[in-house]
Amino acid sequence: MYLPWNASKARLREAEHARKNRIEIVKAYSIGQITRRDLIKWGLITAGGLLIPTHGLSPFATSAYAEVPTGLPPSPLGAATPFSQPMPRFDVLPRNPVSVLDPVPTRLANTTLQRLDPALVASYPTTGVPSIDNFGPIEGRPPGELWAHQRWEEFLPAVSIEVTQEGAKVNTVYNPGVPAHLNSGIDPTAGFRPAFHPTLPDQNALALWTFNGTLPPKLALARYYEPILLRHHNKLPADVTQNGGFGRHTISTHKHNAHHGAENDGFTGAFFYPGQFYDYHWPLLCAGYDTINTDATDPRCGTPDDNGGIVTHAGDWHETMSTHWFHDHMFSFTAQNVYKGNAGMANLYSALDRGNEAINDGVNLRLPSGTDKPWGNLDYDVNLLLADKAWDADGQLQFDIFEFDGFIGDVMTVNLVYRPFFEVERRKYRFRILNGAVSRFFKVALADAAGQAAPMIQIANDGNLLPHPVTLTELDELGIAERYDIVVDFSRFKVGEKVWMVNLTEHSNGLKPAKDLRLADALSGKSKDPCVGKFLEFRIVRNPARPDQSQVPATLIPNPDLSNEPVVRERTFEFGKGAKISFSPSGSADDDDFWGVKTDGGPVLGADWGRISAAPKNGQVEVWHLVNGGGGWDHPVHIHFEEGQILARNGKAGNVPAWERGRKDVYRLRPSGSVTVKLRFREFFGTFMEHCHNTQHEDHAMLLRWDSQTGQLQPLPTPIPSPQGVNFIDSNTTDVPTAF
């Protein structure tokens, strides 16, 4: 959508004028002041969602005239130059006793009433009865047994992590988890500004909404079988119009892709309001807890203790996960809220993946990390969040709601700063790479000073360690929400040398990658896509003070054996266009050309969190066929709750590459492609989701609900949140006759 760097000044002026006019519609639409139906009626938008480019565009205009360029001017960089600022490591969230939380967390939602902010009451339809309208519960979790924390007494929280969601401010308590010399010399006490580069302006409190309101992105450190209570406070503006032009102040926090109850999954329809909190219970147990290794004797299934040992637990060690992330999942606003900063990461430590490379007990894999602490060392274990961004003429973050095919920014960021450098030692490092964009794919290569590719060892895909490491000179395309863990050995380079991470994937729109370039072409600077090329510079600054004790073993985590598990059902989900949607639970359709999903040959249906499209029974195994309904787009499909194993691509097992042969939770379909996945449902139940993780596709409206059932199959009621509390309506299964 962005004009090339060499566009004429006249064209740039026209584009800036169009952008300013477009912003007026974007804001009005984002706060519910106008609807899609209004835009269609006024002739300002096509039925397919394309905003017609017009001059003098206003949401309240009766006519429009004179076409203008569809492209927007490039984001102004001012004096910012590539690789002129250090890359900050993630900000490690404090781990506290549960006793510090006030009020005390409870199994059932806390429905204690509080007086609501008048601006919040004014933002939503009310009954007109002050005694009802002016009060609401302090916790936004739906009330009652169906949304109570499952197995609460069995997995009582041992650690609390408390976060807020709020507008941008200076970070005065930055904790990178490592000393400054391992964080490229950044002084954590200096105050970390909410800016993409030191020469760029601070983001204002309405443009950037992050965890705790600060940069860098946040990192949660978690141990298996040490349950965490995440208390998330919504401190966003109570007035729905105060959003900086995009984003919604209601949020729902999804820990991607955790094995726990649906009440803690960040269901898209279980959002909560400013002034409320939501307690998320993360029990952190391996799947198979109820049926595998029930005597807890296998040392490979357990948690690291504080003395370098292992505490064993029940469960299947083959299901151990390592790299998670958490982000907003607000219905219809996921893309906007994630783009505004609602995204963090979580490292999971286990008997196998200890986070201490020196412990040699025959169980610990000894991956690059460090040695000072018994678990969770970050010295040589680095989180990387890749995301494209864009900002307006004032340097403030900008997003275009009406790019329904996918929003593509023109500025590359790592850990939410513009093209940084990172200082490394001559030894092995582990990098946990997350595609935190909303629509852009990345393909990562490593280039030396001569422009030659350097090897990388991929050890994980989607947070799950692979059965075997794979050595590559360029990674596969990294779909939105996918995580690739890699190991890079910098000992092959000399002190003073530089190495670069390079993006090879070129986009011309948000539908799919246009093409993947050769390394030399990506480095040439000739691509029209400004996010192609070098995006992270590694500076080899010294020899390590201690010997590198890390390793990359030939066997990591083999897959669970599902070959003898009977498959009780196969389902087919086809992802394409032509959906009738309502944007409300079980409401009437108001358009028929949105993104949507066919279930088992039924009609194309758009997102409705009140409709159940599948209901697998707890304890059973199913095969799901995920099909791309066209060749003009790509869809990275995410299935919540359970990891799956890819059985075939395009119907053939031989089409599954080595780096996709582990467990996954995001499945890139590729244009006109298909993926066959085997899934097993265990331990927990409730209401989950499946959707395209191109979040613009998800929000408009390629998302479906499925319920993990236990006992007698019956539809679970649908929560309908409001500031005054959560009500329930009956769920709908009539559009999907084979749902159960």
C-alpha positions in Angstrom: 0.0 0.0 0.0 3.0 2.3 0.4 4.4 4.4 -2.5 8.0 3.7 -3.6 10.8 5.8 -2.2 11.2 7.6 -5.6 7.6 8.7 -5.9 7.2 12.3 -7.1 6.7 15.1 -4.6 3.3 15.9 -6.2 2.2 12.3 -5.8 3.4 12.2 -2.2 1.4 15.4 -1.4 -1.7 13.8 -2.9 -1.2 10.6 -0.9 -0.7 12.5 2.3 -4.0 14.4 1.7 -5.7 11.0 1.0 -4.2 9.6 4.2 -5.6 12.4 6.4 -9.0 12.1 4.9 -8.9 8.3 5.2 -8.0 8.6 8.9 -11.3 10.3 9.6 -13.2 7.3 8.3 -10.9 4.8 10.0 -11.5 6.5 13.4 -15.3 6.8 12.9 -15.5 3.1 12.0 -13.2 1.9 14.8 -15.4 3.5 17.5 -18.7 2.4 16.0 -19.8 5.9 14.9 -20.4 4.5 11.4 -20.9 1.0 10.1 -19.9 -1.0 7.0 -23.5 -0.7 5.9 -23.2 3.2 6.0 -20.0 3.0 3.9 -21.6 0.8 1.2 -24.7 3.0 1.1 -22.6 6.1 0.6 -20.7 4.4 -2.2 -17.4 4.8 -0.3 -16.7 1.1 0.1 -17.2 -2.0 -2.1 -19.0 -5.1 -0.9 -15.7 -6.8 -0.8 -14.3 -4.4 1.7 -12.2 -2.2 -0.6 -12.2 1.5 0.5 -12.7 3.5 -2.7 -9.8 6.1 -3.0 -11.4 9.5 -3.1 -10.5 13.1 -2.7 -12.2 15.0 0.2 -13.2 11.7 1.8 -15.4 12.2 4.9 -17.5 9.6 6.8 -20.3 12.2 6.7 -20.1 13.3 3.1 -23.0 12.7 0.8 -20.8 12.2 -2.3 -17.2 11.7 -3.2 -15.2 12.7 -6.3 -11.8 12.7 -7.9 -9.7 9.6 -7.4 -6.4 9.9 -5.6 -3.5 7.5 -5.3 -4.2 4.3 -3.4 -0.6 4.3 -2.0 0.4 6.1 1.2 3.5 8.2 1.6 6.5 6.4 3.3 6.8 6.5 7.1 9.1 9.5 7.9 12.4 8.3 9.4 14.0 11.7 9.9 17.6 11.2 11.2 17.1 7.5 12.0 19.5 5.3 10.1 19.7 1.5 10.1 21.8 -0.2 12.8 22.4 3.0 14.8 20.7 1.9 18.0 21.1 -1.2 20.2 18.4 -3.9 20.2 16.8 -4.2 23.6 16.2 -7.6 25.1 12.7 -8.2 26.3 11.6 -6.7 29.7 11.3 -9.6 32.1 8.1 -9.5 34.2 8.4 -9.9 38.0 7.4 -13.2 39.5 5.8 -12.7 42.9 4.0 -14.7 45.5 0.3 -15.1 44.9 -0.3 -13.5 48.4 0.6 -10.1 47.0 -2.5 -10.0 44.9 -5.4 -7.9 46.2 -8.1 -9.1 46.0 -7.2 -12.8 46.4 -7.7 -14.8 43.2 -10.7 -17.1 43.2 -11.9 -20.2 41.4 -15.1 -18.5 40.3 -15.0 -15.1 38.7 -15.0 -12.3 41.2 -18.3 -10.5 40.7 -17.8 -7.9 43.4 -19.4 -4.7 42.1 -17.6 -1.4 41.5 -18.7 2.0 40.3 -18.0 2.4 36.6 -16.3 5.3 34.9 -19.0 7.6 33.5 -17.1 7.7 30.1 -17.4 3.9 30.0 -21.1 3.9 30.6 -21.6 6.6 28.0 -19.7 4.5 25.4 -22.2 1.6 25.5 -26.0 1.3 25.3 -27.5 1.3 28.8 -30.8 0.4 30.5 -31.4 3.9 31.8 -31.5 2.6 35.3 -28.5 4.2 37.2 -28.5 1.5 39.9 -27.7 -1.0 37.1 -25.8 1.0 34.6 -23.3 2.7 36.9 -22.0 -0.5 38.5 -20.2 -3.6 37.2 -18.0 -6.5 38.4 -14.3 -6.0 39.1 -13.3 -9.1 37.1 -14.3 -9.4 33.5 -14.2 -13.2 33.4 -17.7 -14.7 32.8 -19.3 -15.8 36.0 -20.4 -19.3 37.0 -19.1 -22.9 36.9 -18.6 -23.0 33.1 -16.0 -20.3 33.3 -14.5 -21.3 36.7 -10.8 -22.2 36.7 -10.6 -25.9 35.9 -8.7 -28.1 38.3 -8.0 -25.1 40.5 -7.3 -26.9 43.8 -5.2 -29.5 41.9 -3.0 -26.8 40.4 -3.2 -23.9 42.8 -1.2 -20.9 41.5 2.3 -20.8 42.9 3.5 -17.6 41.2 1.7 -14.4 40.3 2.5 -12.1 37.4 0.6 -8.8 37.4 0.4 -6.6 34.3 -1.6 -3.7 33.0 -2.7 -2.7 29.5 -2.2 1.1 29.1 -0.9 3.8 26.9 2.7 4.5 26.2 5.0 6.0 28.8 8.7 5.9 29.8 9.9 2.6 31.3 11.7 3.4 34.6 11.9 -0.3 35.8 13.3 -2.0 32.7 14.6 -5.5 33.6 16.4 -7.2 30.7 17.3 -10.2 32.9 21.0 -9.9 32.0 23.8 -7.4 32.8 24.4 -4.4 30.5 27.3 -6.0 28.6 25.0 -8.8 27.5 22.4 -6.3 26.4 24.5 -4.2 23.9 25.5 -1.8 26.7 21.9 -0.5 27.4 21.6 1.1 30.8 18.3 -0.2 32.2 18.2 2.6 34.8 18.3 5.4 32.2 14.6 5.2 31.4 13.4 3.5 28.2 11.4 5.8 26.0 8.3 4.6 24.0 10.0 5.4 20.7 11.1 3.3 17.7 14.5 5.1 17.5 16.2 7.7 19.7 15.8 10.3 17.0 12.1 9.6 16.5 9.3 11.1 18.6 7.8 9.2 21.6 4.6 7.4 20.8 1.7 9.1 22.6 -0.5 7.3 25.0 -3.3 6.7 22.4 -1.0 5.5 19.6 0.8 2.7 21.5 -1.0 0.4 23.9 1.4 -2.1 25.5 1.8 -4.3 28.6 2.5 -2.0 31.5 2.4 0.9 28.9 6.1 0.5 28.2 8.8 -0.8 25.8 10.6 -3.2 25.3 8.0 -6.1 24.9 7.5 -8.2 28.0 8.8 -11.7 28.7 7.3 -14.1 31.2 9.5 -16.8 32.6 7.6 -20.0 33.6 8.5 -23.4 34.9 6.4 -26.5 34.0 4.2 -27.6 37.0 4.7 -24.3 38.7 1.2 -22.8 38.0 1.0 -19.1 37.3 -1.8 -16.6 38.0 -1.6 -13.8 35.4 -3.7 -10.9 36.6 -4.3 -8.5 33.6 -5.6 -5.1 34.5 -7.3 -3.0 31.7 -6.2 0.6 32.2 -7.0 1.7 28.7 -9.1 4.9 28.3 -12.7 4.4 29.4 -14.0 6.6 26.5 -14.2 4.3 23.4 -13.4 7.2 21.2 -10.0 7.8 22.8 -8.0 5.2 20.7 -5.7 7.3 18.5 -7.8 6.4 15.5 -7.7 2.6 15.7 -7.9 -0.1 18.3 -10.6 -1.1 20.8 -10.2 -0.7 24.6 -11.8 -4.1 25.3 -9.2 -6.9 25.4 -8.9 -10.7 25.8 -5.5 -12.3 26.5 -4.6 -15.4 24.6 -1.5 -17.5 25.7 -0.6 -19.0 22.4 -0.8 -22.2 22.5 -1.1 -23.3 26.1 -2.6 -26.5 27.4 -5.2 -25.3 29.9 -8.9 -24.6 30.3 -10.9 -22.5 27.8 -11.6 -19.9 30.5 -7.9 -19.0 30.4 -7.5 -19.2 26.6 -8.4 -15.6 25.8 -11.6 -16.6 23.9 -12.5 -13.9 21.4 -15.9 -13.3 23.0 -14.6 -13.2 26.6 -13.2 -9.7 26.5 -13.1 -7.3 29.5 -13.4 -3.6 29.9 -11.4 -0.6 31.2 -11.4 -0.7 35.0 -11.7 -4.5 35.2 -9.1 -7.2 35.6 -9.1 -10.8 34.4 -7.3 -13.6 36.2 -5.8 -16.1 33.9 -4.7 -19.4 35.4 -1.8 -21.1 33.7 -1.4 -24.6 35.2 1.6 -25.4 33.0 1.3 -29.2 32.8 2.3 -31.5 30.0 -0.6 -32.9 28.0 -1.3 -36.5 28.8 -1.2 -35.8 32.5 -4.2 -38.0 33.2 -3.2 -41.0 31.2 0.6 -41.1 30.6 3.4 -41.5 33.1 0.8 -41.3 35.9 3.2 -42.5 38.5 5.5 -39.5 37.7 8.6 -41.6 37.5 10.0 -40.5 34.1 12.7 -37.8 34.8 12.1 -36.4 31.3 8.7 -35.1 32.5 9.2 -32.5 35.2 10.3 -29.1 36.3 13.8 -27.8 37.2 14.2 -27.2 40.9 16.3 -24.4 42.5 19.3 -26.7 43.0 19.9 -27.9 39.5 17.8 -31.0 39.9 14.4 -32.2 38.6 11.0 -32.6 40.3 9.1 -35.3 38.3 5.4 -35.1 37.4 2.8 -37.0 35.5 2.3 -36.4 31.8 3.9 -37.1 28.4 7.4 -35.6 28.1 7.0 -35.7 24.3 4.4 -32.9 24.7 6.9 -30.5 26.3 6.8 -26.9 24.9 9.4 -24.1 25.1 8.5 -20.8 23.4 5.0 -19.3 23.8 3.7 -15.8 23.3 0.6 -14.0 24.5 -1.5 -11.4 22.8 -4.9 -9.8 22.5 -7.8 -11.7 20.9 -10.6 -9.2 21.0 -13.3 -10.0 18.6 -12.9 -8.1 15.3 -10.0 -6.0 16.8 -7.2 -8.5 17.3 -5.1 -7.0 14.4 -5.4 -3.4 15.7 -4.7 -4.2 19.3 -1.8 -6.5 18.6 -0.4 -3.9 16.2 -0.7 -1.2 18.9 1.5 -3.3 21.2 -0.5 -6.0 22.9 2.0 -8.8 22.5 4.6 -10.5 24.8 6.5 -13.7 24.9 6.8 -16.6 27.5 9.7 -19.0 27.9 8.8 -22.4 29.3 11.5 -24.3 31.2 11.3 -28.0 31.8 13.4 -31.0 32.8 14.5 -31.2 29.1 14.9 -27.5 28.3 16.4 -26.3 31.6 17.8 -22.9 30.6 21.2 -23.9 32.1 23.7 -25.3 29.6 26.1 -26.7 32.2 23.8 -29.2 33.8 24.8 -32.6 32.4 22.4 -35.2 33.9 21.4 -37.1 30.8 18.0 -35.3 30.6 18.9 -31.7 30.1 19.4 -30.9 26.4 22.0 -28.2 27.3 20.8 -25.7 24.7 22.5 -22.2 24.7 21.5 -20.2 27.7 24.1 -19.6 30.5 25.1 -21.1 33.8 24.6 -18.6 36.6 21.1 -19.7 37.7 19.8 -23.3 38.0 17.2 -22.5 35.4 16.0 -19.7 33.1 19.4 -18.2 32.1 19.0 -15.6 29.4 22.6 -14.7 28.8 22.7 -16.5 25.4 19.0 -17.2 25.0 17.5 -14.2 23.2 13.8 -13.4 22.2 13.2 -11.7 18.9 9.9 -10.2 17.9 9.7 -9.3 14.2 7.0 -6.8 13.1 6.5 -4.3 10.3 5.1 -0.9 11.4 4.1 2.4 9.8 3.6 5.9 11.2 2.1 9.1 10.0 3.8 12.5 9.3 4.0 13.2 13.0 5.8 9.9 13.7 2.8 8.3 15.4 1.9 4.7 14.8 -0.7 4.3 12.0 -2.9 1.4 10.9 -5.4 1.1 8.1 -8.6 -0.8 9.2 -9.8 -1.0 5.6 -6.9 -3.2 4.3 -9.1 -6.3 4.8 -6.7 -8.4 2.7 -3.9 -7.7 5.2 -2.0 -4.6 6.5 1.6 -4.3 5.4 3.8 -1.7 7.0 6.9 -0.1 5.4 9.3 -0.1 8.4 11.0 -3.1 9.8 11.3 -3.5 13.6 12.9 -6.0 16.0 11.7 -6.0 19.6 9.7 -2.8 18.6 12.7 -0.7 17.5 13.8 0.2 14.0 16.6 -2.0 12.4 18.9 -2.3 15.5 22.2 -3.9 16.2 23.0 -6.5 18.8 26.4 -7.3 20.3 27.4 -11.0 20.6 30.3 -13.0 21.8 32.1 -15.7 19.8 30.0 -18.6 20.9 26.6 -20.2 20.3 23.3 -18.3 20.9 19.7 -19.4 20.8 17.3 -17.0 19.2 13.5 -17.5 19.8 12.0 -15.8 16.7 8.4 -14.7 16.7 6.5 -13.3 13.7 4.6 -10.7 15.6 3.3 -8.9 12.5 -0.4 -8.7 11.6 -0.2 -9.8 7.9 3.5 -10.0 6.8 5.5 -13.2 6.3 9.2 -13.3 6.8 11.9 -15.5 5.4 15.1 -15.2 7.4 18.7 -15.7 6.2 22.0 -14.9 7.8 24.6 -13.0 5.7 28.2 -12.2 6.4 30.2 -9.2 5.3 30.9 -10.7 1.9 27.2 -11.3 1.3 27.5 -15.1 1.7 24.9 -17.1 3.6 25.9 -18.4 7.0 24.4 -21.6 8.6 21.7 -21.6 11.2 20.4 -24.6 13.1 16.6 -24.7 13.5 15.7 -26.5 16.7 12.0 -25.6 17.2 8.9 -24.7 15.3 5.9 -23.0 17.0 7.6 -23.3 20.4 8.0 -27.1 20.2 11.5 -28.5 20.0 11.8 -30.6 16.8 12.6 -34.3 16.9 15.9 -33.5 15.3 17.7 -30.2 14.5 17.8 -29.0 10.9 20.8 -27.0 9.5 19.7 -24.4 7.0 21.2 -21.3 5.2 17.7 -19.8 5.0 14.6 -20.6 7.0 11.2 -21.4 5.6 8.7 -18.6 5.3 7.7 -17.6 8.9 3.9 -17.2 9.0 2.2 -14.8 11.3 2.3 -16.1 14.9 4.8 -18.9 14.0 7.9 -19.2 16.2 11.2 -20.6 15.0 14.0 -21.3 17.5 17.4 -21.3 15.9 21.0 -21.7 17.1 23.7 -19.5 15.6 27.4 -20.2 16.3 29.3 -16.9 16.2 32.6 -18.6 16.9 33.1 -19.0 13.2 33.6 -15.2 13.0 36.3 -12.9 14.3 36.0 -10.1 16.8 35.1 -6.9 15.0 33.2 -8.7 12.2 29.5 -8.1 11.5 26.7 -10.5 10.4 23.1 -9.6 9.4 19.7 -11.2 9.6 18.1 -10.6 6.3 14.4 -10.8 5.2 14.0 -12.5 1.8 10.2 -12.4 1.5 8.7 -9.6 -0.6 5.2 -8.4 -0.3 3.1 -6.2 -2.6 -0.1 -6.6 -0.5 -1.3 -8.4 2.5 -2.9 -11.4 0.7 0.3 -13.4 0.6 4.0 -13.1 -0.1 4.7 -11.9 -3.6 8.0 -13.9 -3.9 11.0 -15.0 -1.9 14.3 -13.5 -3.2 17.7 -14.9 -3.4 20.1 -13.6 -0.7 22.1 -11.5 -3.2 18.9 -9.9 -4.6 17.6 -9.1 -1.1 20.9 -7.5 -0.2 21.0 -5.4 -3.4 18.5 -2.8 -2.2 16.5 -3.0 -5.4 13.3 -4.5 -3.9 10.2 -2.3 -4.0 9.3 -3.7 -0.6 11.1 -1.6 2.1 11.1 -4.4 4.6 13.2 -6.7 2.4 16.9 -6.8 3.2 19.0 -6.5 6.4 17.0 -5.9 9.5 19.2 -6.9 12.4 23.0 -6.4 12.7 25.1 -8.7 14.9 28.4 -7.2 16.0 30.9 -9.8 17.3 32.5 -7.8 20.1 34.5 -10.2 22.2 35.5 -13.8 23.1 33.3 -15.3 25.8 34.6 -14.9 29.4 33.6 -18.5 30.1 33.8 -21.6 27.9 30.7 -22.3 25.8 29.2 -25.4 27.4 26.1 -25.5 25.3 25.3 -28.1 22.7 22.7 -29.0 20.0 22.1 -32.7 20.4 21.1 -34.9 17.4 17.8 -35.8 19.1 15.7 -33.1 20.8 12.0 -34.1 21.5 10.5 -37.0 19.5 6.8 -36.7 18.6 4.2 -38.5 20.7 3.3 -41.8 19.0 -0.3 -41.6 17.8 -0.1 -44.5 15.4 -2.1 -46.8 17.6 -4.7 -44.2 18.6 -8.0 -44.7 16.8 -9.2 -41.7 14.8 -12.8 -41.2 15.7 -13.6 -38.5 13.2 -12.2 -36.5 10.3 -13.3 -32.9 9.6 -12.6 -30.6 6.7 -12.2 -26.8 7.0 -11.9 -24.7 3.9 -10.6 -21.2 4.2 -11.7 -18.7 1.5 -14.0 -15.8 0.6 -17.7 -15.2 0.2 -18.8 -15.5 3.8 -22.0 -14.0 5.2 -21.2 -12.4 8.5 -22.9 -10.6 11.3 -20.0 -9.5 13.6 -22.3 -10.4 16.5 -23.2 -13.7 18.1 -25.8 -15.5 16.0 -26.9 -12.2 14.4 -28.2 -11.6 10.8 -25.7 -11.2 8.0 -24.9 -7.7 6.7 -22.5 -8.6 3.9 -21.6 -11.6 1.8 -18.0 -11.2 0.6 -15.9 -11.5 3.8 -13.2 -14.0 4.6 -14.8 -17.2 6.0 -14.6 -20.9 6.6 -16.5 -23.9 5.2 -17.0 -26.8 7.6 -17.4 -30.2 6.1 -18.7 -28.9 2.8 -21.2 -26.5 4.3 -21.6 -22.8 3.4 -18.8 -20.2 3.8 -19.4 -18.7 7.2 -17.8 -15.7 8.8 -16.9 -15.2 12.4 -19.7 -15.5 15.0 -18.5 -16.4 18.4 -22.0 -17.7 19.2 -21.8 -20.4 16.6 -20.2 -23.8 17.3 -18.5 -25.3 14.2 -17.0 -28.4 15.8 -17.2 -30.2 19.1 -14.5 -32.9 19.5 -14.9 -35.1 22.6 -12.3 -34.9 25.3 -9.9 -37.9 25.2 -10.3 -38.7 21.5 -8.2 -38.3 18.4 -9.4 -36.6 15.2 -7.9 -35.7 11.8 -8.6 -32.2 10.5 -8.1 -31.3 6.8 -7.2 -27.6 6.4 -7.8 -26.5 2.9 -7.0 -23.1 1.2 -10.0 -22.2 -1.0 -8.0 -20.3 -3.5 -4.6 -19.5 -5.0 -4.6 -15.7 -4.6 -3.9 -15.8 -0.9 -2.1 -17.6 1.9 -3.5 -18.4 5.4 -1.5 -19.4 8.4 -4.2 -21.3 10.3 -4.0 -21.5 14.1 -5.8 -24.1 16.1 -6.1 -23.3 19.8 -5.4 -25.5 22.8 -3.7 -28.6 21.4 -0.6 -29.2 19.3 -1.0 -31.3 16.2 1.2 -33.4 13.9 1.1 -32.7 10.2 0.4 -36.0 8.4 0.4 -34.6 4.8 0.8 -31.5 2.6 -1.4 -31.5 -0.4 -2.3 -35.1 0.4 1.2 -36.4 0.5 3.3 -37.2 3.6 6.5 -36.7 1.5 5.6 -33.0 1.1 6.1 -32.3 4.8 9.6 -30.8 5.2 11.9 -31.8 8.2 11.2 -28.5 10.0 7.4 -29.2 10.0 7.7 -32.8 11.3 7.4 -31.8 15.0 4.3 -30.6 16.8 2.7 -27.4 15.6 -0.1 -25.0 16.3 0.1 -22.7 13.2 -0.3 -24.4 9.8 0.6 -22.3 6.6 -1.7 -23.6 3.9 0.1 -21.9 1.0 -1.9 -20.8 -2.1 -4.3 -23.5 -3.2 -2.7 -25.9 -0.7 -3.9 -28.1 2.1 -2.6 -29.6 5.3 -3.8 -32.7 7.1 -3.4 -32.6 10.9 -3.9 -35.2 13.6 -5.0 -33.8 17.0 -5.7 -35.3 20.4 -7.9 -33.5 23.0 -7.2 -34.0 26.7 -7.4 -32.8 30.3 -9.5 -29.6 29.8 -12.7 -28.5 28.1 -14.6 -25.5 27.0 -14.8 -23.0 24.1 -11.8 -22.5 21.8 -11.1 -21.1 18.4 -9.6 -21.8 15.0 -8.7 -19.0 12.6 -6.3 -17.5 10.1 -3.5 -15.7 11.9 -3.3 -13.1 9.2 -5.1 -11.1 11.8 -6.9 -8.9 9.2 -8.3 -12.1 7.7 -9.2 -13.3 11.2 -11.0 -10.0 12.1 -12.9 -9.9 8.7 -14.0 -12.7 9.5 -12.0 -15.9 9.1 -12.5 -17.4 12.6 -14.7 -20.2 13.9 -15.5 -21.5 17.4 -15.1 -25.1 18.4 -15.9 -26.7 21.8 -13.9 -29.4 23.5 -16.6 -31.5 25.1 -16.6 -33.7 28.1 -19.3 -36.2 29.1 -22.6 -35.7 27.3 -22.2 -33.6 24.2 -24.2 -30.3 24.5 -23.6 -26.8 23.3 -22.0 -24.5 25.8 -23.8 -21.1 26.3 -22.2 -18.1 24.7 -20.9 -15.2 26.9 -22.0 -11.7 26.0 -19.9 -9.2 27.9 -20.9 -5.7 28.9 -19.4 -3.2 31.4 -22.2 -4.1 33.8 -21.5 -7.8 33.7 -21.6 -10.9 31.4 -24.8 -12.5 30.3 -25.2 -15.7 28.3 -27.2 -16.7 25.3 -27.8 -20.1 23.7 -25.2 -21.2 21.2 -26.0 -21.9 17.6 -25.1 -25.1 15.7 -27.8 -25.1 13.0 -25.5 -23.6 10.3 -23.1 -26.5 10.8 -25.1 -29.7 10.9 -22.1 -31.9 11.4 -20.6 -29.9 14.2 -20.9 -32.6 16.8 
